[in-house]
């Protein structure tokens, strides 16, 4: 385990701002909606804030209030935030992010999960949190060739059992973290004893088995039509995309912000109100500073090579206890429970009235409560 601090020179930050300031906004039409992609006015506003008001050093201090480590596992250097619980019986919990997120997504849930008494919660449920950066994302090194979520799960299991020496642990995830957590439960059940998911990203090789499931699949495919562009690009030709984005912070911001807009629950609040400019920019700048926009997209390519979304190639399922947290504006709508039951040992199934894809940032209290409820039930 090697501890480190996030530390970037001011001239690097100023260079990014200078590139943003030179962007020629006049070459783009003033479309008022988000229908064709990122909204020009929103992007222009957040870039203006980035240049004039965003304080990287202040945000860097916040990042460094967390405990950052790296460890060499096989061919990769894996970065992770490791926050120990305040009780002697804290439960080891690995939390996995996805794309286009980072460990920053978990900033609001770390405190309540590691120091529950400080937040008015019973400390009989308390966690040691391990929050890795996916290989190729931010501070984790990239493989020579794209890895998919099943392969990445093997690194995470080694992180928990060989580096941190936990004989058993639990996992939680959304987006790609949901896929990684699913594979941890499937392949490494001797160590991973339960998983909590806020996305259903894997699929049954046998497909829908009843009318309700068939109706969901039809609806799901229709919902995903306008999301296939970025996904197909990143799963087939990620390197070509990278050439358009390298040295282009406005381009990276546009690509990422569009997803935060499209995948969040914005029925009651605006994008700015839900996340704030600072967190949106910090998440983006982490990709830029670490030059990882390119390799962060590789996981899509890696999954395609692994066989896509199908989990039960051999007819198996995740037999360890599984909790499912369903947020209404999740990008990938959940199948009926009958479908999920064929792939997971579902012991908790909760549907919420608000929240979207980035649950830990959008609805941290709901996610914390759901996690604690799950562990209370399986103690």
N, C-alpha and C positions, 0 to 999 in steps of 0.2 A: 504494500500500500504506500503510495507516494502522495502526500498532501500538497496542494498547490493553491495559489490565489489567482484570480482573474486580474490581469494587469496589462493594459494596452496604452501605448504612448499617445499623448495628446495629438501629435502630428498625424497619426493614423486616423484618429477620429475626425480631425479637421479635413483630411484628404477626402473622406467619405462625404462630409458636408459640402466640400467644394464641388464634387461631382454632381451632387444633387442640385446645387445652385446653378449649374450650367445646363441643366435639362431644359430643352425647348418645348414648353407646354403648348405653344401656338401651333405646333404641327398636328395636334390631335383635336378632333371635333368636340364640341361641348355637349355631349349627350347627357341628359339629365338622370337617366336611370342606371341600374346595374345590369340590365338585361343582356348586354353584349360583353360584359366583363366588368372590371373594376371601374368605379365611378371616378371620372376625372377630377371633379371638385373635391371629393373626399381625399383622394390621393394627393392632390395639390395642397390641401390644407394640412394634412399630417406631415408632408415633406417640409412645408413652411415652418411648422412647429419644430420639426427635427433640426432644421438649420438654426432657428433663432432661440428656442427655449429648452430643447431636450438637453439634459445634463448627464452625459455618459458617466462621469466620475461619481456622481451621486448614485446612479444605478449600479455601477461597478461595486460600490461599497455595500449595496444591498445584496448583490450576488455573493460577495465575500463574507457576508454574515452567515452563509451556509458553509458546511464542511465538505470541501471538494477533494476528491481523491482520484488517482488513476492506478490501475493495476494491469500488468501484462498477462494476458490470457492467450495461450497458444500464439497465434500470429498477430494479435491485435493488442493495442493499448485501449483499455476501456475506462472511460470517465464515469464517475458516479458521485452523486451527493449522498452522504451517509449521515443521517441524523438519529442518534440514539434516544430511545425513550427514557423518561424520567423514573420509571419503576424497574425493579429488579426482574420482574417477570414479563418484560416487554416482548411482544410478538414480532418476529422478523417478517417484514412485509416488503416485497419488491414491487415498486410501482413503475410502470413503463409508459412512456409517452409515444407519440406518433408523429406523422408529418401533417402540416408544417409547424409542429410544435417543438418543445424542448422541455428540459427539466423545470424551466421557469413556470410551466403550467401548474406546478404543485405548490407554489409559494403560499397559497391561502389555506392549504390543508395540513401543512407540516406541523404547525403549532398545536392545533387541536388533537392531532393523532399522536404526537410525541410527548405532549405535556397537557393532558386533558384537564387536570385539576385547575390549571391556570385559566381555562376557558369554561369553567363551571361544569365540567363533565366528570363522571365517575372514573377514577384512574384504575379500576379493575380491568379495563380494556385500554391498553397502551401499546405503542408500536415502536420498534426499531425500523426506520424507513431507509430503504436503499433505492435510489432513483438514478438508474444508469442513463447515459446518452447512447442511443442506438449507434452501432458501428457506422461510421461515415457521417454522423451528425455531430456538429459542434466540436467538443473536445475529445471525442472518441475517434481513433484512427479508422481509416477505411480499409477494407480488404482489397486485394488486387483485382478481384472480380466480385460483382454484386452477390450479396448473401440475402436470402429470404428469411422470413420470421421463424421458420422451424430451425434453421441453422443458428440464428441469433439466440434462440432459446437455449441452445447448448452452451453458449458463452455465459449467459446469465445464470444458468444452473451452476457452472463452475465458479462464477463470482460468489454466489451465495454459500456453496459448500466447501470450496477449496481455498478461496481467498479470505472470506469472512468467517469460515468454519461453523456455519450453522448446519446442524444435522437435518433439520427440517425448517421449512419456511412457507409463506403464502405469497400469492401474486395478485396484482390488480392492474387493469389496463383499459385504455380506450384507444381508438384508432389502431395503429400498428401494435400498440401495447396490448390490445385485446387479442390480436392474433398470436403474439409472442406468449402471452399468459395462457392462452388456450393450448399451445404446444408444450408449455411447461407442465400443464396438468395432464397432457396426453402422454408425453414421452418420459417425464421425470417425476412420476407420481410417488416414487419411493422417498423423494425429498420434498417436493411441492405438495402440500397437504390440503390446499383449498385455493380457489380462485374467485375473484370478484371482477365482473365485466360490466362496462357501460357501453359496449358495442357488441354486436354479433357479426363477426367478420368471416368466420369459416362456414363451410357448407357441407350438406349431406350429399354423398355421391348418388344416392337414389332419388334425389329431388323431392318435390312435394308429394304427399301421400293422401291428401283429402282435399275437398273443395275449398276449405278455408285457406289452406296452404297454397293451393294453386292460384287463388285470387290474390294472395299476398305477393307471390312471385310475379304475377302479371303487373301488379301495381308497382312493385319494386323496380322492375325493368324500365317502366315508363318514367319513374322518378329519376333514374340514373342517366337517362339519355344525355342531358346537358352537362353531366359530370364526366362523361367518357373521354373528353378531349385531353385534359391534363393527365388523366390516369393512363391512357393509352400511350401518350408521349413519353411519360416517365417509365413505363413498363417496356418500351420498345427502343426508343432513340434518346435516352437521357443525355447523352454526350452532346448531341446537336443543340438541345435546349440550353445546355450549360454555356455554350459559346455566346448565346444571346444575353446571358445574365452576368457573366464574369465582367467585373469592372462597371456594373450598371446597378447601383443601389436602388434607383427608382424602379427598374424592372423587377428586381427581387421583391421589393415592397409590393408592387402591383400583383405579382403572382401569388404572394402569401396573403395579403389583405383580402383579396377577392374570396379566398376560402374562409377566412374568419367571418366575412359578411354572410356568405351563402350557407354556412354550416352552424350558425349560432341562432339562438332564440331571440329575435329582435321584435317580437310582437308588442312588448311594453316599453322597451328601451332602445336607444340608438346604439350603433356599434361603439361609438366613443363612450357612451354611458356604461356599457357593459364592461369594457376592457380598459378604457383610458388610453390616451396616446402613448404614454411612457411604456406601458407593458407591451403594446403592439410593436413599438419601435425596438425595444430591447430584444424581443424575440427575433425580430428581423435582423438586427445588427449582429447577433450572435452567429447567424449563418454567414454574414458578410465577413466579419472579423476572422473567422476560422476557415474561410474559403470552402465551406462545406455545402453550399447550395447544390453543387454538382453531385457529390457522393451521397447526399441525403436522399436524392431521388432514386438511387440504385435499388433500394429495397423493393420497389415495384417490379423492377426487372428480375430481381432475385426470386420473388414469389412466383412469377410466371414460370421461371425455370424449375421451381420446386413442384409445380403442378397446379398452381392457382389456388382457389379458395377451398378446394375439397380437403376435408380432414380425415374422413374415415375410409381411406383407400383399402384398409384391411378389415373393415367392418367393425372396428373398435369404437370406443367413445371415451370421454373424460369421466372417469368414475369417482374422482374426488369431489367433495362438496363444492358447488358452484352457486354464486349469487349473481343475479341479473338485475341491473339497474337501468330502467328504460326511461330515457329523457325524450320528450315529444318531438324536438327538432333535431334529433340525431340524423346525420347525413344518410346512414344506412339503416333504414327502418327495420325494426325487429320482425322476424318471422313469428307466427303463432307459437305459443308455448309447446304445443305438440311436436313441432319441428325441432325446437331447441332441446327438448327432452331426449330426443334420439341421439344427440351428440354430447350432452352434458348431464351430470347428476345434479339437477337444479333443486336446491333446498331453500332458496329465497328468490322471489320474483316480485319486484316492486315497480309500479308505473307512476311517474311523476307528472305534474301539471305544467312544469316549466323547465327550461334548460335545453341545451343542444349538445353539439359534438364535443365541445371543450368543457366538460362538466366540472372539472376541478377549479376552473376559473369562473365559470358562469354561475354555478350553484354549489359552492364549496360546502355549505352547511348541510345540504341534502346529501351530498356524497359522503361526508364524514359520518352523518347519522346512519346512512345505509351500510357503510363499512362496519361500524361499531355494532349495529344490529346483527349483521352476518356473523361476526365473531362471537357475539353473545350467544347466538343460537347453536354454534358448533363447539363451544368450550367443553 
